[in-house]
């Protein structure tokens, strides 16, 4: 009986997400913050001690959602894909979307495959206690609060969807307190 409810709920959520044209992680999703500083999109990914970003991929989430049986390994809708940060702030979750300068490996340069989408699926590959873990979120570029180019990414407020489903501007500390550890979210 419980299994049947879970299957029905899963199908219902899948249909709802497909009809919206947006792929979202499960209800217990990992969420990142997003802000526009100057002409750059900044992402704050809340992490616990011992968790580090080791790879980032950004895709056109809306286009991918329209493809039946979408295969993310195809990179067909990938806007940007990088790995192996060389700078501590990036490994700690301070990511500038499309800026490959702080990574050893760039698989896809920002915009070389597709333009910056409005709905960006962000996938983070992480080193966590016990191995590697992957988390994902969807950000909406037009919802990012805007700041001057000289604003400090570590003090601005980010659009963020909290655990209760509320959305609004939060600073990094508020996001970190709400989020919990990335390793606790489903992959």
N, C-alpha and C positions, 0 to 999 in steps of 0.2 A: 504494500500500500504506500509506504513512504517512498519507495523507489519510483512508483508510478507518479506520485506528486512531483518529485524532483524532475523527472523526464518532462512532464507537462509544463512545469515552470520553466525549464530550460528552453523548451520549444517556444513557449510564449515570449520569453525574453528575446530569443533569437529573431523571431518574427517582428517584434517591436523594433529591435535595433535595425533590422534589414529595411523595414519600412521607413525609418528615419534616414537611412543612407549613412549611418555612422556605426562603426564597430566600436563597442566599448568593452573594457574588461568587465569581469563579474561585478555584482553589487558590492562586494567587498574589495573594491578596486584601489589600487595604489594611485595617488593623485600627485601631480606636480603643479607648481605655480608658474605662471607665465606673465611677462611684462615686456613692453616695448621701450627700449632705452635708445633714444636717437632713432636710427633706422635699423636697429638690430633687435631681434627677439631673444630675450633671456628666459631661461628655464631654471627654476630652483627645484631640485629633486631632493626631498628630505631623506637623509640616511642616518643610521645609528653608528656609533663607534664600531669599527671593524668592518663596515660596509664601504665599498668603493665602486665607482663607475669604471667599467673597463671597456664598454662599447655603447654607442648610441646609434639608433636608426630612426629616421623621420620619413614617414610615408604619407601619401595622399589618402587619408583614411576614408573619405567619402567615395572616391573612385574604387578603392579596393573593396568596399562594402557592396558594391554593385556587381561584383564578379562572383558567380557561383563557385564554390570550392576554391576560393582564392589561395594561392600558394605564395606565402611571404618570401620564400627563398628565391623567387623569380626576380625580385627587385624591380619589377615592372613599374610600380608606383613609388619607388624610393626617391625621395628628394635629396637625402644626405645620409651617408653611413660612414662612421669612423670608429676607431678602436685604439686602445692603449694610450690613455692620456699621459702627457709628459709634465703636466702642471697639477700641483696638489689641489687647487680650488676646483678644477674640473672633476677630478677623482672624488671630491667631496660633494658633488652635486650641483656646482655652479656652471651651467652650460650655456654657451651662446650658440643658438641654432644656426648652423651653416658655417661656423668658423672652425676650419680644420687645423689652424695653426698650432693648437695645443695637443695634437694627437700624433702618434707615430705612424698610424695606418689610416689612409683615406681610401675606402672602397669606391664611394661615389661622392664626387665634389658637389656641393650644394648647387642645385639648379642645373646641373649638367644633364640630368636624365628627365626631369620634369620641373616646372616652375613651383614656387612656394604655394602650397595649397592653403585654403581657408581652414580646413579641418585637418590637423596634423596628428597622425598617430605616432606617438613617441614610445620607442621600446628601448629600455635600458638593460644592458647586460651588466651584472654586478658580481663582484667578489664579496661573499658573505662568509660568516663563520660556518665552516662545514662544506665550502665549495662555491659554485657559481649559481646564480639565480637570475631570472629575468622578470621584469615588471613592465607594465605598459599603461599609458594613459592617452587620452585624446585632448588636444588643446585647440581652442578656437582663436585664431589670430586676431580677429576683429574685437574680441572681448578683452584683449590685453590692455591694461592701463598704460598710458604713455607718459614718458619722462624725457627731459632733455638729455642729450648725448653724454654729458659729463656726470650724470647721476650715478651713484654707487649702487651696483646690483645687490649688494648685501644689506642695504637699508631701505630700498624702495618696497612698495607693496605690490603683490602679485595677485592676479585672479586665481582663485583656488576653490575647488569643490571639496568641502569637508566631509567627514564620515557620515554625517546625518543628511547629506545631499544639499546642504546650504552652499551657496556660492557667493563669493565676494572678495574684496581686497584683504589680503593678509600679509604681514611681514614674515620673513623667514622663520623667526622664532615661533610665531603662532602656527605656521604650517608644520614645523618640526614637532611641536607639542601635540598637534592633532593627529599627525600621521602614524606615529609608531614606527617600528623598524620595517624596512622594505622586505626583509627576509620573511616576515610574517604574512605577506600577501601571496595569493595564488600566482603561480607562474603562468 
